[in-house]
Amino acid sequence: MAEEYPVVVHFSRDPSLANIEHMKPQPESPDKFSESGQNFDVFYVICIALSIITYVLDLVLTCVLLYYYSLYSYGLYFALTLTFILVPALFVTTVSLRWYIIDHDDPSVGKTRLVHWVVRIVFLLLQLSPLLRYIDTLIYGIQSKILGSSFLYRRMLDEDTNSALLRLYHCFLHAAPQAVIQLMIILIHVTHPEKVPLNIDVIVIQSWTVVAALMSIAWSLTSYHRSVRYARDDKDKIKWGATLVAFCWHLMSACEYILTLVFCSGGSD
């Protein structure tokens, strides 16, 4: 009986170089380890740090806005804002937990230690699952750089892609609706101050919340496209210049869509 070997698919931008072949399993060489680890550099760390900052800033400002709504007894605005915090958080947490369970059943990933599960449960209960995946991305990246391990580098790419996708869910379910709601409240206050009297402190926090939401949306889209290209061996990596251009493009697009929704809805009154 002939020995069977795994099928390997080679991707390439040049169609003549793409092929499918049977190959004998070979141990990974130290040169391949070090080559993979070279993609985790200072720029990669900066991008993950920006993801963490925009995510935390968006959540913190929204929670501060909730406090001011409760302080000045804006019950309807408090309820709307809280709804678009809890519902997206529960959805993202459920998806993240499902992915953890799938990874746990995958023999190629390996078994997760009990202490890691405890940390995961804590972050999931706090509704901060994207933050934990960002932290895991940094940990795997640093370990892959130090140890020269392609396995850890692949784990880093998987966590980065998962966190970027979770962040997309969070932005389109949380940040985008929050930006629309807060801008509409401000617009109604400006056009009909007798109907919606707002304290100046609330308006300031609302404005910063909208800015943070727009920045979060733009960076989440940029980070997702960047992560997907890093995960593909047949794609060029996005450099800092292209990342900056993509961020500005997504920021302007987000502003356009949000303002269009707000003014079209507000103009009907």
Residue pairs with C-beta under 8 A, 6 or more apart in sequence:
5 22
5 23
5 24
5 25
6 22
6 23
6 25
7 20
7 21
7 22
8 20
8 21
8 22
8 23
9 20
10 17
10 18
10 19
10 20
10 21
11 18
11 232
11 233
11 234
12 18
12 234
13 234
28 150
30 148
32 150
33 147
33 148
33 149
33 150
33 153
34 148
36 144
36 150
36 153
36 154
37 144
37 145
37 148
37 149
37 150
37 153
39 153
39 230
39 237
40 141
40 142
40 144
40 145
40 153
40 156
43 239
43 240
44 141
45 138
45 141
47 223
47 226
47 243
48 134
48 137
48 138
48 141
48 160
50 219
50 223
51 134
51 163
51 164
51 167
51 219
51 220
51 223
52 131
52 134
52 135
54 212
54 215
54 216
54 219
54 220
55 130
55 131
55 134
55 167
55 170
55 216
56 131
57 212
57 215
57 216
58 174
58 175
58 209
58 212
58 213
58 215
58 216
59 85
61 205
61 208
61 209
61 212
62 81
62 85
62 174
62 178
62 209
62 212
63 85
64 205
64 209
65 81
65 182
65 202
65 205
65 206
65 209
66 78
66 81
66 82
66 85
68 199
68 201
68 202
68 205
69 75
69 77
69 78
69 81
69 202
70 78
72 199
72 202
74 198
74 202
77 181
77 185
80 181
81 178
81 181
81 182
84 173
84 174
84 177
84 178
84 181
85 174
86 127
87 173
88 169
88 170
88 173
88 174
89 127
89 170
89 174
90 127
91 169
91 173
92 127
92 129
92 130
92 166
92 169
92 170
92 173
93 124
93 127
93 129
95 166
95 169
96 124
96 129
96 130
96 133
96 162
96 166
97 124
97 129
99 162
100 112
100 120
103 109
103 112
104 111
104 112
109 155
119 132
120 132
123 129
123 131
123 132
124 132
129 166
130 163
130 166
130 167
130 170
133 159
133 162
133 163
133 166
134 163
136 159
137 156
137 159
137 160
137 163
140 152
140 153
140 155
140 156
140 159
141 153
141 156
143 149
143 152
144 150
144 152
144 153
144 155
144 156
157 227
157 230
157 231
158 231
160 227
160 230
160 231
161 227
161 228
161 231
163 227
164 220
164 223
164 224
164 226
164 227
164 228
165 224
167 220
167 223
167 224
168 220
168 221
168 224
170 220
171 216
171 217
171 220
171 221
172 217
175 212
175 213
175 214
175 216
175 217
175 220
176 213
176 217
176 254
176 258
178 209
178 210
178 213
179 209
179 210
179 213
179 214
179 217
179 254
179 258
180 258
180 261
180 262
180 265
182 206
182 209
182 210
182 213
183 210
183 258
183 259
183 262
184 262
184 265
184 266
185 196
185 198
185 206
186 198
186 203
186 206
186 207
186 210
187 262
187 263
187 266
188 195
188 196
188 266
188 269
189 196
189 197
189 198
189 203
191 266
191 269
192 269
198 206
214 251
214 254
214 255
214 258
215 251
217 250
217 251
217 254
218 247
218 248
218 250
218 251
218 253
218 254
219 247
219 250
221 246
221 250
221 254
222 243
222 246
222 247
222 250
225 238
225 246
226 238
226 243
226 246
229 235
229 236
229 237
229 238
230 237
230 238
238 246
